[in-house]
């Protein structure tokens, strides 16, 4: 059997529960499929790229079972936000807590860099204009579930908590609390599309480079009362972990 055939058999066993936690040792599978260790390695590599298994050095290959979330995008950052500043809970963390899960967020990295073409277009600036990038990895039950990278014009972010490389929680969000009220968000536009992970995004999500896990790319652009873009947040959400829900009233 070839690597793809072996991967198909192991995938079916994982899906039907015949393999619940850990794949049998390499020598056992090599004997069962009458194949080589290299072919088996390739088969496991296929499953790893799909996000179905993960390898632990010296311990073996384990089934990757993470319970997905249904995230209500129509409530996120809308209306009466659920921020609990005293306990460091922003609207995203509050939404995860409502699902009975445990949210956490890696400390953000902040940099000033030239805007890529797509970000420049969303912010309404020239490509290559310097902007502020604030990158975060969001976790559920300790596992990376989403990447949330926010981009701001420098005049919006400079001299504000948006430049702090720490998990800042403010009532209504940071933009609602900065001194210059010209940059307060009054309208948001969402855009969704399918996406292929970049190598950097795969690493941040704990997935192998070349991962074939289906991914959603959610772009939320915030505008002020004058109609100028003040923020562009790009969320990368692996499709096997995230269902994005929108409820629309008639």
JOWOBEL-V618194 format. One line per field, one symbol per residue. phi: phi as a letter, one per 20 degrees, with the letter a starting at -180 (. if undefined). psi: psi as a letter, one per 20 degrees, with the letter a starting at -180 (. if undefined). burial: 1 if it has 9 or more other ideal C-beta (glycine too) atoms within 8 Angstrom, else 0. Layout:
BEGIN
phi=???
psi=???
burial=???
END
This chain:
BEGIN
phi=.efffffffffffffenfdeccfgggffffffelceffffgfffffffffneccdcgmdpddfedcffdddeffeflcmffefcfgdmdeffffffffemddebbfgfdcbdbfffgffgffemcfgnffcddcdcdddclndfdbdcddccgffeegmcffeeebfeccfnnfffdffeffdffcbccdccbfbdgegfffffemdfgngdffcddddcdddefenefdbcddddcgffdcdedcddef
psi=qrghgghgghghhghjjhohgpqqqghghgggjlarhghhghghhghghijhrqqppihapqpoopprqoonhihpkpcnqkpnhhjkoahghhhhhhikroqrpqpqppqprpprghggghikrqpiqprppopqppqpkipphqpopppqqhighqkriiipmrnppqpjrghiiqgoihjppiqqpqpqrqqpprgghgghjkqqpjpjpqqpoppoppqahijppiqopopoophiipopppppq.
burial=0010011011111100001000100000110010000011111111111111101000001110010010111101000011111001111111111000101010010100001000110110101010111111111100111111111111011001111000001100111111000011100100000000100011111010001010111111111100001111111111101101100000
END
